[in-house]
Amino acid sequence: MTATRIRRREAVATGDWPSQVLPLLRRVYAGRGIVEAGGAQPRLAQLLPPDALGGLDAACRLLRAAIDERRHIVVVGDFDCDGATACALMVRGLRALGAERVTATVPNRMAHGYGLSPSLVDELVALSPELLVTVDHGIACHAGIARACENGWQVLVTDHHLPGEALPVADAIVNPNLREDGFPSKALAGVGVAFYVLLALRRVLRDAGRWPRGGEPDLTTLLDLVAVGTVADLVPLDANNRALVGAGLRRLRGGQGSAGLQALIEVAGRDARHLTASDIGFAIAPRLNAAGRLEDMSLGIECLLCDDPAQAREMAVTLNEINAERRGVQQQMVDEAQVALAKLAALETEPPLALCLFDAEWHPGVVGLVASRIKEGLHRPVIAFAPAEPGAESLRGSARSIPGFHMRDALAAVDAAHPGLIEKFGGHAMAAGLSLAQSRLPAFEAAFREVAARWLDDSLLQAEWLSDGELLPEEFDRVHAEALRDGGPWGQGFPEPLFDGEFEVIDWRVVGTKHLKFSLRLPGRAQPLGAIQFGGWREQAKPKRVHAVYQLDTDDYQDRRGIQLLIRHWVALP
């Protein structure tokens, strides 16, 4: 069992706040370092200007020339939600800015692997592109970019992933995470980088007199895509990203989102009027990601580019069906991983510091979700591997990490100590991907565990719930629940409010096959509180009292307009 501790944030609400901001919300903001109203929910007027983002001048020269000379621009996306939204945004934005020949394409995970690979470039020859624009990838695609340049094509890389020792030989690169890049925020997602490129291009075209009578394109209409891709990619929601995501959410709540996103919200059963970043992360993004995981992300991009509500609805329904299939495949793979871990537990008193999981029958598009689930259960860095295609010697791995263990740097350390062991890798602190030969998996696992042994200590291996403290009995109401819901956007680096406290357990029961439904009593409050823990059922006796970590949430089931507690963690009390 993973050791778990509950720690409360130190927060004293100070500063000048509008009277409508509840004291509870002020306390929550203070716990995240926000001490005045302008920092809590940044607006677009506070957005960082593009000026400091390196590579924009060269990028704009390429794009302006391509637009002026009617060159064929091919936007190359990626097969995750950030890559899909970035691709749709770049296509829509370039068309709005005057590009007449723009085509979207995306690699097939099974056929091409990650990013702009040589095999994908070879297929693009049939399109006769003149300028390739990569979105959400490219910084590690040396071979594919070299092949494109051999074909006489220009290449613009827009990416946010960490670079390796050498940069690809592209005509222009825009990436805030390049060494010595001066852009203040390093947290932009791929879709955010693409949006900034479009902002800069619009300014260049404006200064050149492209719209002498006004009427320049309104790029804020693309912020719904920016919001979805940013939240889905789990980049930190710093002030700049919160401004972008908040603006995109306001468009979606107002029914101004693209036809594809509105259709996805509908099939996911979410209320667009009260859409949150959490809804994007748990309902919208998985339906887009499923296409890239199991089939072809081109369907997801097509849905995001569609302007016909009826057609968008058909595609959203198909994506919903693919997501249901993905969930079934994922559950089977997680179950198989749990069986393997149970066998391991029989041999070792503690789980290893880092885990590598592999099954020859696993699907490469779902291993990231398996790694994430196992990581959450064990609080250890996990890499799950699957054959790149059925029966292949080449494996694709997806890695998920814990706070304090930088996954991409760990892979770089393995690569430096054992050159050639890893075929290629890339990613971030908390998530990364890699490829290697199956025959080299044992050697990689040993090297990876060696790095983990050097970098991890007991404090990092203890899971921690960071709480915003206790709620007063009078704060358990709809007003406070709605204020917390609407006080975001919450997400990575700006976490959703969590509270903790002790409760008497009046009753509990299993809902479905694995969810726990509670009835809890709080001292000082006469009415019991309803609560639920998704996936919380284990073979266990009902405790009399619990110390629980929870979210205060609205409950609109059957229009009841009530509240409920979403239990995230609990321990029985004597």
C-alpha positions in Angstrom: 0.0 0.0 0.0 1.4 3.4 -1.0 2.1 5.7 2.0 -0.2 8.7 1.8 -0.2 12.0 3.8 -2.6 14.9 3.9 -1.1 18.3 4.1 -2.9 21.6 4.3 -1.9 24.7 2.4 -0.9 27.7 4.3 -3.1 30.5 3.1 -4.2 33.9 4.5 -6.5 35.8 2.2 -5.2 39.4 1.8 -5.5 42.2 -0.7 -8.4 44.2 -2.1 -11.2 41.8 -3.4 -14.6 42.6 -4.8 -17.4 41.9 -2.3 -18.9 39.2 -4.5 -15.7 37.1 -4.1 -16.6 34.8 -1.2 -14.1 34.5 1.7 -13.7 30.8 0.9 -12.7 31.5 -2.7 -10.2 34.2 -1.5 -8.6 31.6 0.8 -8.4 29.1 -2.0 -6.7 31.7 -4.3 -4.3 32.7 -1.6 -3.2 29.1 -1.2 -2.2 29.3 -4.9 -0.3 32.5 -4.5 -3.0 34.8 -5.8 -3.6 37.8 -3.5 -5.6 40.1 -5.8 -8.6 39.8 -8.1 -6.7 40.5 -11.3 -4.5 37.4 -10.8 -7.3 35.0 -10.0 -9.0 34.9 -13.4 -6.7 36.7 -15.9 -8.3 38.2 -19.0 -7.1 38.4 -22.6 -5.9 42.0 -22.0 -3.3 40.5 -19.6 -2.0 38.0 -22.2 1.8 38.0 -22.8 2.6 39.7 -26.1 4.3 37.6 -28.8 7.3 39.8 -29.1 9.7 37.8 -26.8 8.8 34.4 -28.5 11.8 33.4 -30.6 11.6 32.4 -34.2 8.4 34.4 -35.0 10.0 36.7 -37.5 11.3 33.8 -39.6 8.0 32.0 -39.2 6.0 35.0 -40.3 8.2 35.5 -43.3 7.6 31.9 -44.5 3.9 32.1 -43.9 3.5 35.5 -45.5 5.4 34.5 -48.6 3.3 31.3 -48.8 0.1 33.2 -48.6 1.2 35.9 -51.1 2.4 33.4 -53.6 -0.5 30.9 -53.1 1.9 28.1 -52.1 0.5 24.9 -50.9 0.7 24.8 -47.1 0.4 21.4 -45.4 -0.2 21.5 -41.6 1.0 18.3 -40.0 -0.7 17.6 -36.7 -0.2 15.0 -34.0 -2.4 12.2 -32.8 -3.3 13.5 -29.4 -5.8 16.2 -28.4 -3.3 19.0 -28.3 -2.0 18.1 -31.7 -5.5 17.8 -33.2 -6.7 21.1 -31.8 -3.4 22.8 -32.9 -3.8 21.4 -36.4 -7.4 22.6 -36.7 -6.5 26.0 -35.2 -3.6 26.5 -37.7 -5.7 25.5 -40.7 -8.6 27.7 -39.7 -6.3 30.6 -38.8 -4.3 30.5 -42.0 -7.4 30.4 -44.1 -8.8 33.4 -42.2 -5.6 35.3 -42.8 -5.8 34.7 -46.5 -4.1 31.4 -47.3 -6.0 29.8 -50.2 -4.2 26.4 -50.3 -4.1 24.8 -46.8 -4.3 21.1 -46.2 -4.4 19.2 -42.8 -2.7 15.9 -42.3 -1.7 13.8 -39.4 0.4 10.7 -38.9 -1.2 7.3 -38.3 0.2 6.0 -35.0 0.5 2.4 -36.4 1.8 3.2 -39.8 4.0 6.2 -39.3 4.9 6.5 -35.6 5.3 9.8 -33.9 5.5 13.1 -35.7 6.9 14.0 -39.0 8.6 10.8 -39.8 10.3 9.9 -43.1 7.5 7.5 -44.0 4.9 10.2 -43.5 7.0 12.6 -45.7 7.1 10.0 -48.4 3.3 9.8 -48.4 3.0 13.6 -48.5 4.8 13.7 -51.9 1.4 13.0 -53.5 0.1 16.3 -52.1 3.0 18.4 -53.6 3.4 20.6 -50.5 5.6 23.7 -50.7 5.6 24.5 -47.0 5.1 22.1 -44.1 4.0 23.5 -40.8 4.3 21.1 -37.8 2.2 21.7 -34.8 2.7 20.1 -31.3 5.8 18.2 -32.7 8.8 18.6 -34.9 11.5 19.5 -32.4 12.7 15.8 -32.3 11.8 15.0 -36.0 15.3 15.3 -37.4 15.0 12.6 -40.0 11.6 13.5 -41.3 12.5 17.2 -41.6 15.7 16.3 -43.4 13.7 14.2 -45.9 11.3 17.1 -46.5 14.1 19.5 -47.2 15.6 17.0 -49.6 12.3 17.2 -51.5 12.7 20.9 -51.8 10.0 21.8 -49.3 10.2 24.5 -46.6 9.6 23.5 -43.0 8.2 25.6 -40.1 8.3 23.8 -36.8 5.9 25.0 -34.0 6.3 22.9 -30.9 6.5 23.1 -27.1 8.4 19.9 -26.3 11.8 20.0 -24.7 14.6 20.0 -27.4 17.5 17.6 -27.5 21.1 18.5 -27.8 20.7 19.4 -31.5 17.9 21.1 -33.3 16.4 19.9 -36.6 17.5 21.7 -39.8 14.2 23.5 -40.4 13.6 26.9 -42.0 12.1 28.3 -38.8 11.4 27.0 -35.3 9.0 28.5 -32.8 9.2 26.8 -29.4 9.2 28.7 -26.0 11.3 25.9 -24.5 14.3 26.3 -26.7 17.4 27.2 -24.8 17.7 30.9 -24.2 14.3 31.7 -25.6 13.0 34.8 -23.8 9.3 34.1 -23.7 8.3 34.4 -20.1 5.9 31.5 -20.1 7.3 28.0 -20.8 3.9 26.4 -20.2 2.3 27.0 -23.6 0.8 23.8 -25.1 1.3 23.1 -28.8 -2.0 24.7 -29.6 -0.9 27.8 -27.6 2.3 28.1 -29.6 0.2 27.8 -32.8 -2.1 30.6 -31.6 0.8 32.9 -30.9 2.2 32.2 -34.4 -1.1 33.3 -35.9 -1.2 36.4 -33.6 2.2 37.4 -34.9 1.3 36.7 -38.5 -1.8 38.8 -38.3 0.2 41.7 -37.0 2.7 41.4 -39.8 -0.1 41.4 -42.4 -1.8 44.3 -40.7 1.4 46.4 -40.8 1.7 45.5 -44.5 -1.7 47.1 -45.1 -3.5 43.8 -45.8 -6.8 45.2 -44.3 -6.7 48.9 -45.2 -10.4 49.4 -44.3 -10.3 47.4 -41.2 -12.2 44.1 -40.8 -9.1 42.0 -39.9 -9.8 38.4 -38.8 -10.9 37.9 -35.2 -8.6 35.2 -33.9 -10.4 35.0 -30.6 -12.9 32.8 -32.4 -10.2 30.1 -32.2 -9.8 30.2 -28.4 -12.3 27.3 -27.9 -9.6 25.1 -29.6 -6.9 26.6 -27.5 -8.7 25.9 -24.3 -9.4 22.3 -25.2 -5.9 21.5 -26.3 -4.2 23.3 -23.4 -6.3 21.6 -20.7 -6.0 18.2 -22.4 -2.2 18.3 -22.6 -1.9 18.9 -18.8 0.5 21.8 -19.2 0.7 24.1 -16.1 -2.1 26.6 -16.0 0.0 29.6 -15.3 -1.6 33.1 -15.6 -1.1 33.2 -19.4 -2.7 29.8 -19.9 -5.5 30.6 -17.6 -6.3 33.7 -19.7 -6.3 31.6 -22.8 -8.4 28.7 -21.3 -10.8 31.1 -19.5 -11.5 32.9 -22.7 -12.1 29.7 -24.6 -14.4 28.4 -21.9 -16.5 31.5 -22.1 -16.9 31.0 -25.8 -18.0 27.4 -25.3 -20.4 28.3 -22.5 -21.9 30.9 -24.7 -22.6 28.5 -27.5 -19.9 30.1 -29.7 -17.6 27.1 -30.0 -16.9 25.3 -33.3 -19.6 22.9 -34.5 -17.3 20.0 -33.7 -16.6 20.9 -30.1 -20.3 21.7 -29.5 -21.2 18.3 -30.8 -18.6 16.6 -28.6 -19.9 18.4 -25.6 -23.4 17.2 -26.4 -22.5 13.5 -27.0 -20.5 13.6 -23.8 -23.6 14.6 -21.9 -22.2 17.8 -20.5 -24.0 21.1 -20.0 -22.2 23.6 -22.1 -23.6 26.5 -20.0 -21.5 25.4 -17.1 -18.6 23.8 -18.8 -15.4 23.6 -16.8 -11.8 22.6 -17.5 -12.5 19.4 -15.7 -15.2 18.6 -18.3 -12.7 19.1 -21.0 -10.2 16.9 -19.3 -12.5 14.0 -18.5 -15.2 14.2 -21.2 -14.1 16.1 -24.3 -10.4 15.4 -24.6 -10.8 11.6 -24.2 -13.3 11.4 -27.1 -10.8 13.3 -29.4 -7.8 11.3 -28.1 -9.6 8.0 -28.7 -9.4 8.4 -32.5 -5.7 8.8 -32.4 -5.2 6.0 -29.9 -7.2 3.3 -31.7 -7.7 4.4 -35.2 -6.8 7.6 -37.1 -6.8 11.2 -35.6 -7.8 12.5 -39.0 -11.4 11.9 -38.0 -10.9 14.1 -34.9 -9.3 16.9 -36.9 -12.1 16.7 -39.5 -14.6 17.0 -36.7 -12.9 20.1 -35.4 -12.7 21.6 -38.9 -16.4 20.9 -39.7 -18.8 23.9 -39.8 -22.0 21.9 -40.5 -23.7 21.0 -37.2 -25.3 17.9 -38.6 -22.1 16.5 -40.0 -20.2 17.4 -36.9 -22.8 15.6 -34.8 -22.3 12.4 -36.9 -18.5 12.6 -36.5 -18.9 13.2 -32.7 -21.1 10.2 -32.4 -18.5 8.1 -34.1 -15.8 9.5 -31.9 -17.9 8.7 -28.9 -18.2 5.1 -30.1 -14.5 4.8 -30.6 -14.0 6.2 -27.1 -16.2 3.5 -25.7 -14.1 0.9 -27.5 -11.0 2.5 -26.1 -12.3 2.3 -22.6 -12.9 -1.4 -23.0 -9.4 -2.0 -24.4 -7.9 0.1 -21.6 -9.7 -1.7 -18.9 -8.5 -5.1 -20.2 -4.9 -3.8 -20.3 -5.1 -2.3 -16.9 -6.5 -5.6 -15.5 -3.7 -7.5 -17.1 -1.2 -5.0 -15.6 -2.7 -5.4 -12.2 -2.4 -9.2 -12.4 1.3 -8.8 -13.3 1.8 -6.4 -10.3 0.1 -8.9 -8.0 2.6 -11.6 -9.0 5.4 -9.1 -8.4 4.0 -8.2 -5.0 4.2 -11.8 -4.0 7.9 -11.7 -4.6 8.8 -8.3 -3.2 7.7 -6.5 0.0 7.6 -3.1 -1.8 7.0 -2.3 -5.4 10.2 -1.4 -7.3 11.1 2.3 -7.4 10.2 2.4 -11.1 8.2 0.0 -13.3 8.4 -1.1 -16.9 5.4 -3.1 -18.1 5.1 -4.9 -21.4 2.6 -7.3 -23.0 2.9 -8.5 -26.6 -0.9 -8.1 -27.0 -1.2 -4.6 -25.8 -2.2 -1.7 -28.1 0.4 1.0 -28.5 -2.3 3.7 -28.5 -3.5 2.9 -25.0 -0.3 2.2 -23.1 -0.1 5.8 -21.8 -3.5 5.4 -20.1 -2.3 2.1 -18.5 0.9 3.8 -17.3 -1.2 6.6 -15.8 -3.5 4.3 -14.0 -0.8 2.2 -12.5 1.2 5.3 -11.5 -1.8 6.6 -9.7 -2.2 3.4 -7.8 1.5 2.8 -6.8 2.9 6.4 -6.9 5.9 5.3 -8.8 7.2 6.3 -12.3 5.8 3.8 -14.8 6.5 3.1 -18.4 4.1 0.8 -20.3 5.3 -0.8 -23.6 3.5 -2.4 -26.5 4.6 -3.6 -30.0 4.6 -0.7 -32.5 2.4 -3.0 -34.6 1.3 -6.6 -34.0 4.3 -8.9 -33.9 6.8 -6.1 -34.4 10.3 -6.2 -32.7 10.1 -2.4 -32.2 8.3 -1.3 -29.0 6.6 2.0 -28.2 6.6 3.1 -24.6 4.6 5.7 -22.8 5.9 7.0 -19.5 4.1 8.7 -16.6 5.9 10.2 -13.6 5.4 11.5 -10.1 6.3 15.0 -8.8 10.0 15.3 -8.3 11.1 12.8 -11.0 11.6 14.5 -14.4 10.7 11.7 -16.8 12.3 13.2 -20.0 15.5 14.0 -18.1 15.5 10.4 -16.8 15.3 9.1 -20.3 18.0 11.5 -21.4 20.2 10.1 -18.5 19.6 6.5 -19.7 20.4 7.6 -23.3 23.6 9.3 -22.2 24.8 6.3 -20.2 23.8 3.8 -22.8 24.0 5.3 -26.3 21.8 3.5 -28.8 19.8 1.7 -26.2 16.8 4.0 -26.9 15.9 4.6 -30.5 14.2 7.9 -29.8 12.5 9.7 -27.0 10.9 13.0 -26.0 8.4 14.6 -23.7 8.1 16.5 -20.4 8.6 16.2 -16.7 5.4 14.2 -16.1 5.0 12.4 -19.4 7.2 11.1 -22.1 7.4 8.6 -25.0 10.1 6.4 -26.4 10.9 3.6 -28.8 13.3 0.7 -28.5 13.8 -2.8 -29.6 12.1 -5.6 -27.6 15.4 -7.4 -27.2 16.7 -4.4 -25.4 13.9 -4.0 -22.9 15.6 -5.9 -20.0 18.7 -3.7 -20.4 16.6 -0.6 -20.6 14.6 -1.6 -17.5 17.8 -2.1 -15.5 19.2 1.3 -16.6 15.9 3.1 -15.9 15.7 1.6 -12.4 19.3 2.6 -11.8 18.4 6.2 -12.6 15.3 6.0 -10.3 17.5 4.6 -7.5 19.7 7.7 -7.7 17.0 10.3 -8.1 14.2 9.1 -5.9 14.0 9.2 -2.1 11.4 8.2 0.5 9.8 11.7 0.5 9.1 11.5 -3.2 7.6 8.0 -2.9 5.0 9.1 -0.4 1.8 10.3 -2.1 0.5 13.6 -0.9 -3.0 15.2 -0.9 -2.7 19.0 -0.6 -5.8 20.3 1.0 -7.3 23.8 1.3 -8.3 23.0 4.8 -11.7 22.3 6.4 -15.0 23.8 5.3 -17.3 25.4 7.9 -20.7 23.8 8.3 -22.4 26.8 6.6 -20.1 26.5 3.6 -21.6 23.3 2.5 -24.2 24.9 0.2 -24.9 25.6 -3.4 -23.6 29.1 -3.4 -20.1 28.0 -2.3 -20.1 25.0 -4.7 -21.0 27.2 -7.7 -18.4 29.8 -6.6 -15.7 27.1 -6.5 -16.9 25.6 -9.9 -16.8 29.0 -11.6 -13.6 30.3 -9.9 -11.3 28.5 -12.3 -10.1 27.4 -14.7 -8.5 24.9 -12.5 -6.0 22.4 -13.7 -2.3 21.4 -13.7 -0.3 23.8 -11.6 -3.5 25.5 -10.4 -5.3 22.6 -8.9 -9.0 22.3 -8.3 -9.9 23.1 -4.6 -9.7 20.2 -2.3 -10.8 20.1 1.3 -10.5 17.6 4.2 -12.3 16.9 7.3 -13.7 14.2 9.6 -17.2 12.8 9.1 -19.5 10.2 10.6 -20.5 7.5 8.1 -24.2 7.0 8.3 -24.4 4.7 5.3 -22.6 3.6 2.2 -23.4 1.4 -0.7 -21.9 0.3 -4.0 -23.2 2.0 -7.1 -22.6 0.2 -10.4 -19.8 -2.2 -9.9 -17.1 -0.1 -8.3 -18.3 3.3 -7.0 -19.0 4.1 -3.4 -22.0 6.2 -2.5 -21.8 7.7 1.0 -24.2 9.4 3.4 -22.0 11.5 5.8 -22.8 13.5 8.9 -20.7 16.6 9.8 -20.8 17.9 13.4 -22.6 21.2 13.5 -24.7 20.4 10.4 -28.1 18.8 10.8 -28.6 17.6 7.2 -26.5 14.6 6.0 -24.2 15.1 3.1 -24.2 13.0 0.0 -20.9 11.9 -1.3 -19.4 9.6 -3.9 -16.0 8.1 -4.6 -15.7 6.9 -8.2 -13.8 3.6 -8.4 -13.6 3.5 -4.7 -15.1 0.1 -3.9 -12.8 -2.5 -2.2 -13.7 -5.5 -0.1 -13.9 -3.6 3.2 -16.2 -3.1 6.2 -18.1 0.2 6.6 -16.2 2.4 8.9 -17.9 4.4 11.6 -15.9 7.6 10.9 -13.6 8.7 8.2 -11.1 11.4 7.5 -11.8 12.4 3.9 -10.2 14.5 1.2 -12.9 15.8 -1.1 -14.2 18.4 -3.6 -17.4 20.4 -3.0 -19.4 19.9 -6.2 -22.8 20.8 -7.6 -25.3 18.0 -8.0 -27.8 18.6 -10.8 -28.9 15.0 -11.3 -32.6 15.0 -12.1 -32.6 18.9 -11.7 -32.1 18.6 -8.0 -29.7 21.6 -7.8 -28.0 20.3 -4.8 -24.5 19.6 -3.7 -22.3 16.5 -3.2 -18.8 15.7 -2.1 -16.5 14.0 -4.5 -14.3 11.9 -2.3 -10.7 11.6 -3.5 -9.2 9.8 -0.6 -10.3 8.6 2.9 -9.0 6.7 5.9 -11.0 5.0 8.6 -10.9 6.5 12.0 -11.5 4.7 15.3 
